Amino acid sequence: MNWVDLVIIGTLILFTVEAIGQPLILELLDFGSFLIAFFISFRYYNLTAKFFETNFQTPHGLSLVLGFMAAWFLSEIIFYILVRIVLPRMPRLKFRGANILSIFPAFLRSLIFIALTLVLIATFPIQPSIKKSVLDSKIGSVILKNAYSLEQPVKNVFGGVSNDSLTFMTIKPKTNEKVNLGFQTSVFSADEFAEKAMIDLVNKERTSRGLKELKFDARLRDVGRGHSADMFKRGYFSHYSPEGKTVADRITEAGIDFLVVGENLAYAPSVESAHKGLMNSEGHRANILSVDYGKIGIGVMDGGVYGKMFTQVFTN
């Protein structure tokens, strides 16, 4: 057991202790209203989200979260009022142990709350040590395994605000600067559409200035993909790998001959923001528009809620 297990146990105890002595019918109604509000929120959050987006011009991702919270809050308020109206008219369950049995609905309610929290932690960018503790916990890992069906609905609601919070990031070409991403992930895939779209944008910049288009090289793309993947896996952002290898080392190991080589890196939520950021940077723009280069390969790894990792590789 680790600290996550202790937090889970403490939460379960807190919910159940508060229910001891409460009328069983009240706890059953509270649990029922909790479940109904839970499903209504996931089903209709987009309607309340439109209200925030239309009337307050909030970002789409934030609107989804606010819509979900508003739908849940309104549902809980409505059912709370209904329960208080219906409860006095309902017969009391008078049998031995009725008040003790009230802990079971409270226990189930706390279990759903814990499952939702764990899915959020496991799904979105969280400090790696916290995520690892959740995945390694004996109780938490079992709850996550059984709550897998919640992952996609949770992503639908909260994924947007996670992406909205991502901003463009890069570092100067030919520097040994290194940025700690604050997370590690092995859940990513090559984004071929983004790679092609970015090459089109690069060549559009060149032809608009009377320069020749760069020819696509699949081997350079594979080198770029490898570096983008490595940065995601090991949680860093740099032209240099943790072993000190540069882009020149990487393409040499791939068996590619070259006279000159260059590399641009970007970490961003979209192709457009990455390209715009690179063009606004003098050093990166110089690589994109350099007459020394004739070939290009771009490796883009899509990390989902973690954003996209871009590696542009140029050679003569």
NORWODA-V453897 format. One record per run of one state. SS is the DSSP state (h for helix, s for strand, l for the rest). FROM is the first residue (numbers start at 1). LEN is the number of residues. If there is no record, write none. Layout:
# NORWODA-V453897
ss = <SS	SS>
from = <FROM	FROM>
len = <LEN	LEN>
This chain:
# NORWODA-V453897
ss = <l	h	l	h	l	h	l	h	l	h	l	h	l	h	l	s	l	s	l	s	l	h	l	s	l	h	l	s	l	h	l	s	l	h	l	h	l	s	l	h	l	s	l>
from = <1	3	20	24	57	60	88	98	124	128	137	138	147	150	166	169	170	178	181	189	191	192	208	215	217	218	235	236	239	247	254	261	269	271	280	282	290	295	303	304	307	308	316>
len = <2	17	4	33	3	28	10	26	4	9	1	9	3	16	3	1	8	3	8	2	1	16	7	2	1	17	1	3	8	7	7	8	2	9	2	8	5	8	1	3	1	8	1>
